[in-house]
Each structure stands twice: as structure tokens, then as C-alpha cells.
Amino acid sequence: MKFMLAVVAVLILAIMSSAIAVIYSKHQSRKLFVELQKLEKQIDELNVDWGRLQLEQSTWSSHGRIEKIARNKLHMTLPKANEVIYIK
């Protein structure tokens, strides 16, 4: 009789331990899922920023803008045909 009570007590402990482990793993899974969602949102925001920065870079480095700055601020001009020297 005592043996049966001991077996039942061990089985109850095993079931309780298993239930607690399931609850803990489910909680961890939910926490990780929430963190994953936050990271995916951050990835989306960073991708938008990256696209904006690429567009801004292409705007700032356009040939027309560079030439305009060279002419206006640096007072650069295209050389005349007789001012060009060819080196062989």
C-alpha cells in the first residue's frame, strides 16, 4: 500500500513538473515572439531609412548639381579648345 502511495506521489510530482515546464516554455515562446515582432518592425524602419538615404545620396551626387557647384562656388569653367593640352 505504501509502495502504491509513493508511486502515485512520484507520478503527481512528475505531472506537476511537466505542467510547469510546459507553462514556462510557452511563456518564453511568447516573449521571444514579441521580441521578434519588434525586431521585424525595426528592420522595416531601417529599410525605409536606407532607401531614403540612397535617394538622398543620388540627389546630392548628381552630375548637374556637382557641375553647378563647380561653376558657382569654385568658379570652374570648361577649357577652350586652344587651352587643352594632350599628352602622349
Buried (B, 14 or more C-beta within 10 A) or exposed (E): EEEEEEEEEEEEEEEEEEEEEEEEEEEEEEEEEEEEEEEEEEEEEEEEEEEEEEEEEEEEEEEEEEEEEEEEEEEEEEEEEEEEEEEE
